[in-house]
């Protein structure tokens, strides 16, 4: 070969295409048809962005030698870069006629075929390349890609791992293997693959985001946040990474930071209706409702049929107690997207709050049919079923509460198997309380049925209930937070109705199933012995942190004056009066006596309740306590809030001594308060006879 061309080739290989081009021009001046110089000059033209000049030079080569293999390869490469894959395939196939044993050329052909989605042909090309050169890592990697595109995931994984065996530090293989594993929900393995890829390239924002996604999907939100933050530190204006960081911060409950990140992402792309809607949801959770509405309405300006924005708007209206507006917004969500399961689920809740229970149940069925794997929708659906008396299906759906992060955060978690109701045969079962005090008081009624299964029972409950429940036979009561003795099986208390297949006709309702400490009861009876009037305990408000508190709790001013009447002595059982209640209590003077200072725990409250003639309460733990003690209890009940009070009933199959004074329409308390006052007057008059 001409020594000048050899020298030009050395310049090109060393990354000096201009020098190579100059030397080729010198050769071609003396010999215009020198094929190697023409070809090298063409290659130099292509790599220095002189594609048209390169094409002319290649044309001169083909005029001299139409099947010149190196030129055909260069032509194929050039066409592939331009996106003309059909032409590239044709060029590579022509080159292979002269160079059938060129492994790299078979690999190039495979790549061009892959770009055309002809993956079976690409696979054959890669396999031929590997047959010629078993150490060709790139062909092994490309084979894995072709296999994955054909859905042959096990073979693809094997090919990726073969490529790793050839070249363990090949970043792209670890990345693709991680993606393949993530697609199969093998998230722990995917995480490990991404971390290996990061060993080779620790500053790749896309790779950090992939790792963040794998951690997020495993529920490792804080770990995901770390990776997304690293990605953004490397690329501050990385819109996709900001978007993902905002979402994970939001879900992890870091709301102020999530809102700030959403704002940054939206500043980068003011057309992103999804981020605007998410910002609205985040601001809603922060309590900034007016700003939240603005964000959602902006999202709807950008995309009027964005169903999640309508849903978020409906939720905000619910918080503002604009019930009709909430229902309308949720209806817009399901009109915008009839298959939006979350939209139907939220519409069902809004309809319930509006008092449209039958439609709410039908809409909830639709939500579950669209997406049976929505934990919160299933949980709400359970409430609709139970409210309508379908206890068997309702308690089955109620199992989904354990998968709702917002509902199960802070609840005890155990690794022991869950009891399914089989004979215990001497084994030890842990039963544990989940939510409120009233829930625990409600479901300890099942303990005799559990004891009949022949095992030992440990009952873990909130500290306020421990002293009272230690009166129960055949059970070891442990306060939450104290060490637990060993146990074999475990179950939440609220799963017992499902385990025992409870129906409306089989509710274990023998009362009393709780009893106060005899010594405490004697002291309370002695203290109240001289009171001749009807002794009535009153609770007008529940836990302010309860999500339904505004629907169930009342002010002292709206309740107590209506109950002051001849023949009645009122006693406040309200443990945590609201700040505004003090003035009302003081104004009533001796008509009401505050027992709260003497009520240390529920053992004290139970003794006080049994010493009284009647308890009047809103839907709180004291109402459950009175019912469990078999005492007469009148409960002021919202129209449709808690499933256990069913619909349109004045009695409760759970508590035979309970009478319900139910709202006849949502948020309307005057009528039930009037009825309970009239009933108390009749009871007091009869007591004087």
N, C-alpha and C positions, 0 to 999 in steps of 0.2 A: 504493500500500500504506500501511496505517496507519503513521505515523511512529514510534509507540512500538514496533511490531513490527520496524521497520527498526533502531531503536536496540537492541532485544533481540538481533537477529541479529548486530549488530556486537559486542555483549558476548560472545555465544556464540563467534564467530569468534576473539575475542581470548582465549579460554580462561576466560571467566567465566560458566559455565552457571548459577550460582545467581542472578546479576543478571538474566540472560536470562529465567530462569524467573519471577522476580518481576514483570518487566515484562509477560510474557505473561499472568500471572494477573490483572494490572490490566486488560488488554484484555478478557480473557474474562469478567470481572465485569460489564463493560458490554455485551459481545456474546458470549454463550456459544457461538455457532456460527461464530465467526471462524476459518475453516479454517487460514490461515497461523499464527495464534497457537496453535491447538490442536496443529498439527504440530510447531512449534518447541518447545512445552512438552513434547511427547512425547519429542522427541530429547533435550532437557535431562534429562528423567527417566531415560532409558536410560543416559546417560553418567554420571549421579550415583547409579547403582546402585538406582534405584527402578523396576525393570522392570515390576512389576505396575501401578504408576501410569501408566507409559508405555503399556502395552497398553490400558488404559482410554481414554486420550486418543486413541490411534490408532483405537480402535473408534468414538469419536465422530466422527473425521474420515471414516471409511468409511460411517457412517450418513448423512453429508451428501453425500459424493462417493465412491462405491465404487471408482472407478478413479483416485483421486488419486495421480499418479505419484510425487511425493516421499514420500508416506506409504507407498506400496508399497515403495519403496527402503528406507525406515527399517524397515519390517516385515521385509523380506528380511535386512537387516543384523542385526536382533535375533534372528531365527530362526537365522541362521548362527552367531551367538555361542552360542546355546543348543545347537547341534549338530543342529538340525532342518533338515538341508540340503534335503530334498525340499520342505518348505514355503518355504524361501528361494528355491529355483529357481522355484517357482510364482509367488512375489511378484515376483521380478525379471522374469519373462517377461510378467506383467501390466503392469508398469511400462513395459516396452519397447514395448508396443502404442501408448502415448502418446508415448514418447520413443525412437523407433527409431534415431535418429542419435546417441545418447548413448554415446560410446566407453567411458567409465568404467563405465556400467551393464552393457555387454556384458562387460567385464572381471570385474565382480562375479558375473555369471551363470557365467562360466567357472570362477571360483574355487569356487563352490558345486557345480558339476558335477564338478570335480576331486576335491572332498572325497567325492563319491559314487563315485569311480573311473570315471566316465563320460568318459574322457579324449578320445575322439573328438569328443564333443559340446563338451567344454571347448575343444578345439583350434579348432573352428569359431567359438566365441564370441570367443576371443582374436584370431583372424584378422579377424573382423568389426570388433573394436575397433581393430585396427591399420589396417584399411582406412579407418576414419573418422578416426583420429589416429595418423599414422605415428610420432609422437614420444612415444607413450605407453610409456615404458620398462617400467613394471610389467607391461603386457600382453605385451610382448616376452619378459620374463623368465618369466612364467607360461606362455607358449606353449612355451618351451624345456622347462619342467618337464613339461608334458603330452606333448610329443614323447618325452622321455626315458622317461616312464612307459609309453609304447607300444613302447619298444625301438628307436626311430628315433634312434639316437645321433648319427649324422652331422648330421641335421637339427637335433637339439637343440643340438649344439655350435655350429652356424651361428647359431641363434637367440640363444644366450648371447653369442656374439661380437657379434651385432648390437646387443644390449642394452648391451654394453660400449662399442661405438662411440657409442651415444647418451649414455651416462653412465659414463665410465671409472672413476669412484670408487665405483661402486655395489658395496658389499662383498658383498652376497648373491649377485650374479652371479658374482663371482670364486670365492666359496666353492662354489657349485653346479657351476661349470665345473671346478673342481679335483676335486670328487667324481666328476663324469662321466669325467674323464680318468683318475682313479685306478681306477675300475671297469674301464677298458679297458687297465689296466696301463701307461699312458703316464705313468709316475711322475715323470719329470723335468719334464714339462709341468705335471702336477698340483702338484708342489712350487712351481713358478713362480707358478701361479694362487693358491695359498694365501698365498704371500708378498705378492702384490699385494693380497689381501684384508686382510692384516695391516697394510699401509700405511694403510688406512682405520681399522682397529680393532686396534691392536697388543696390546690387553689382553683379548682374547677367549680364555678357556681352551679352549673347544671347537675353535676355529680352530687354536690352537697344537697341540692333540692331533691334528687332521687332518694338519697339517704333519709332526708327529712320526711319524705312521703312514706317510706317503709316504716320508720319509727311511728309516724302518725297513725298508720293503719294498724299498728300493734297496740295502740292506745297509749304510747309513750310520748305524750304531748310535750313535756318539758324537753326531752331529748330532741324532738323534732324542731322545737323553737330554737335550740342552740344551733342546729345545722342551717336553718333558714337565716338566722342572724349572721352566721359566717358568710353565707352566700351574698347577703346584701352588703356586708362590710367590704367584700371584694368587688362588687358591682352595685354601687349605691342606687343607681336608677334602674335596677333590674325589676321591671314591672311584674313579671310572673312570680318572682321570689317574694316581692312585697305583698302581692295578693295572697300567696299561700301563708306567709307569716301572719298576716292579719287574720286569716281564717282560723289558724291554730291557736293564736293568742286569744281569739274570741271564744273558741270552744274550751280553752283551758281556764277561762274566767278572768284573764288579764284584760279587763275591759277598757280602761283608759288607754293603755298602750295599743290595744287592738284598734281603737277608734283613731288614734294618731297615725298608725300604719295605713289604715284604710284611706285616710285623707291624703297621705303621701302617694299612695297608689293611684288615687283618683286625680291628683294633680298631674300625674304623668299621662293619664289617659282619661280625659273628661267625658269620653263616650262610653265608659264602662258602666253599664246599668247594673250589673251584678254587684260591683263594689259599692255603688250608691245604695242599693237595697240592703246589703250587708251592714253598711255603716248605719242605716236606719235602725236595723235590728239591734246593733250594738248600743247605740244611743238610747234606745228604748230600755234596754236592760240597765243602763246607767241612770235611768230616770229622767233623762233629758227629752221629754216626750215631744215638745214642740219642734226641736231640732230633728228629732227622729222622723216626724211627719214630713218635714221639709225634704229630708234625704230620700224617703220613699217616694214622695211625689216627684222629685227630680228623676229618680230611676224610671218612673212611669212616663215622664215626659220623653225620656230617651227611648223607652220601649213600652208602649201602652199595654202590651199583652204579656208582660213579664209577671207570671203568676206569683213567684215568691215575694215580690214587692207588694202585691195586693194582700198576701197573707200577713206580711210584716205590718202593713198598715192596719189590717183588722185587729191584730194583737195589740197594737198601740191604742186603738179605739176602745178595746176591752178594758185596758188599764185606766182609761179615762171614764169608764162606765158609760160610754156612748154605745149602748148595746145595739141599737138599730144600725148605726153606722158600721159597727164591727161586722154584723151579719152581711150587710151589703158589700163590704170590701171582700169578705171571704167568698161570697157568691161570685164576685168578679174574678177571683183567683181561679175557681173551677170552670168558669166560662172561658177564661183565657187558655186554660189547659185542663180539659176534662179528665186527663189521666194523671193529674198531679195529686198523688195520694196524700201528701202533707196538707194540701189545700182542703181536701175533703175532711181530713181529720180535724183541722182547725175550725172549719165551718160547723162540724158536729158540736164541738165544744161551745161555740158562739150561740148556736141554736138552743143548746141546753140552757145557757145563761139567759136566753130570751124567753124561756119557758116552752119552746117548741120541741118537746121531748120525743114525740113519735118521729118527726122528721129527722131529729138529731140521730136517733138510732139507725134509721135507714141510711143516712149519709155516712155514719160511722161504718156500717157494713160495707159500703162502697169503698171507703178508705182502706179497709183491711183486704178487700178483694184485690185492689190495685197493688198493694204492697204489704203482704203478710209479715214482712220482717221489720216493720217499724215498731220499735219497742214502746215508744210513748203513745203512738196511736193504738196499739194493742192494749196498753194500760188503760187509756181512756175508754176504749171499747168495752173492756171488762166492767167499768163503772156503769156504762149504759145497760149492759146485759143484767148486771146485778140489780140496778135500780128498777128494772122491769121484771124482777123476780126469777130470772134464769140463772140460778145459783151455780148449777153444774158447769155450764159453759163459761159463766162469768168468772168463777174461781180458776178455771183452767187458763183463761186469757190473763188473769191477774198475775200469773207466774212471770209475765214479761216485766213486771216492776223491777225484778232483780237485774234486768239488762239495761235499765234506764239509769244512765250515769247521774242525771240530775236528781233522781229519787233514791239512789243507793249510796251516794257519797256519804261517808261517815258511818255506814252500817257495818256491823261485824262481818268478817269474812273468815270462812273456815275451809280447810282442805278435806275434812272427813266427808264421807259420802252422805248424800241427802236421803233422809228416811222417806220411804214410799208407802208406809202403812202396814208393812208386813209384821208378823210377830217378832217381838224384840228378843225373846228367848234369853233373858238375863243380860242383854247388852245395855249400855248406857246411852241414852239419847239426850242431846242438848237441844232445848227449845229456846229461841231467843226473840226478844222484842225488836221490832224494826223502827216504827215511826213514833206516833204520839203516845202519851200515857193512856188515852182512851182506847187506842187500838189494843194495847196489852191487856187492859181490864176486860175488853170485849171478848178476847179469844182464850183467856185462861180457862174459860168454861169447858174447854175440851180436855183438860188434864185428866179427869177420871177415865175418859175413853182411851187416852194414851196409856194410862197406868194399867188398864185391863189387857194391854198387849204383852205384859209380862216382863218389863224391863225396869231399869232405874232411870229417873228423870232429873235432869239439871235444868233449871229455869233461869236464864239470864235476863234481867230487866233493868230498867232505869232505877237509879238509887232511890228516888222518891217513892217507888212502889215496893221496895224490898221488904220493909218491915211488915206491911199489910199482907203481902203474899206469902210470907213465912208462916202464916196461919194455915196455909193449905197443907193437907196431909200428903205423904208419899212423894214429896218433891224437895230437892235441894235448891234453894233460891240464892243466886249470886248476883250482886250488884254489878252492872256494867263498869268495867275498869278494874275490878278485882280479879285475881288469878282464877282460872277455871281448872277444876279437877279433870282428869282424863275422861274422854268420852269416845264412843264408837261411831255414832251417827249424829246428824244435826238437821234442824229444820226451823225456818222462821215460824213463829206462832201463827202468822196470818195465812200460812199454807195448810193449816190443819183442816179447815172446811173442805178444801179440795181432796186431801188425803182420805177423809171420811165420807166423801161423796154427798155432802150436805145439800138438801133441798129445802124449800120452804116448809115442807111437812116434817122434816127430820131435824130441824134446828134444836140443839140441846139447850132448852130454855127453862130448866128447873132452877128456880131462884128461891132463896139466895144461894149463890155458889161462892160468895165471899162473906167473911164474918170479921167484925172488929175485935180487937183485943178486949177481953171481958173487963179488965181493970180500967182501961180508958173509957169504955162505955159506961161503967158505973159512975165514974167521976162526972161525965157529961150529963147523965140523967139526974144526978144529985144537983148539979149546978142549975138545971132547967126545971127542977121539980115544982117550984112555986109559980111557974108561968101557966096561967089558966087559958090563955088565948091559944089559937092555932099557931104552932111554931113552924115557920116557913123559912127554909134556907134559900138564898137567891145567888145565882151566878149570871151575870149579864154580859160577860166578855170572855173570850178565850185568848190563846197565845197570839200576840200581835204578829209573830213571825209566820204564822200559818198562812199559806197562800190564799185560802178562802176566807180569811178573817173578816174582811169588809162585808162579806155576804152574811156571815153568821153572828158577828158580835154587835152589841148595841151599847149605847151610852147609859150610864146610871140615870141620867135625867129623863131618858125616854121610857125606862122600865119602872124604877122604884116608886115614883109618886103614884103610879096607877095601882100599885099593890098595897098601898097604905089604906087601911079600912078598919072599921071596928071588928074586934074579935080576932085580929091577926097581929102577931108579933113577927117582924121580919128579922132575919139574921143574915148578914153578909158572909158568904163563903168565898168571896172573891179574893184570891191570893195576891194578885198583882193589879190593884186598881190603876186605871189610867190617871194621869195628872189632873184631868178636869173632873174626876169623880169625887174628889175630896170635898169640894164645896157642896155637892149634892148630898153626900152622906151627912155632913155637918148640919145642913138645913133641915134634915128629917129628924134630927134629935133622937129621942128615945124610941121613935117608931122603928128604927133599925139598929141592931147591935152588931158591931163588926167583930166577927170571930177570927178573922185572919191572923191576928197576932198569936193566937193559941194553936194554930194549925202548922205544925212543923213539917209533917209529911203526910202521905195518904193514909197512914195508920190513924193519925189524929183526925183527919177529915172523915174517915169512915165511921169512927166512933161518934163524931158530931152529927153526921147524917142520920145514923140510926136513932139518935136521941131526939131528932126532929120529927114532925108529923108529915111534912111535905117538902120536896125540893123543886124549885122552879129554876130552870137553867136554859141557857142557849146550848148549842151543840158543842159541848166540851167534855173533858174527862170526868168532871163531877157528875154529869148526867149519866155516863156509863157506870160510874161508881155506885150511884144511887140505884140504878137498875140491877146491877150485880148483887147488891145487898138486899134486893127484894123490897126496897122502899118505894113509896108512891113518888113518882117523879113526873113533872110536866115539862115538856121541852118545847121551846120556841124554835121552829125549824124552817130554814129557807125553802123556797118552792121546790128546788131541785139542786141540791149541792152534794150531799153525801149519799152514796148508793144504799147504805144499810137501812135508811128509813123508807125505802121503796117510793111508791107514788100514790098520792091521793088517799093515804091511810091516816087514821088518827091513833092507831095502835102500832105496836112493834112486835113481830114474832120473836125478836131477840130478847125483849124485856117485857114480860107480861104485866108489870106494874107501871109501865110507862104510857103516858098519853101525849100525843103530838098535837101541838098547836101550829099548824103549817101555814106559811104564806099561801094565799090563793092566787097571787101573781108575783112575779119576781120583784124584789126590792121593796115590797109593800108590807110594812110592819104594823100599821095602825090597826088593821083588822085582827090579826092574831093577838095583839096586845089587848085589844078590847075584849076579845073572847076569853082570854086567860084571866083578865080582871073580873069579868062577870062570873066565871066558873069559881074563882076564889071566893067571891062574895057569897055564892050559894053554899060552898063548902063551909065557910066560916059561920054562916047562919045556922046550918044544920048541926054544927058542932056545939052550938049554944043551947040546942033543944034538950 
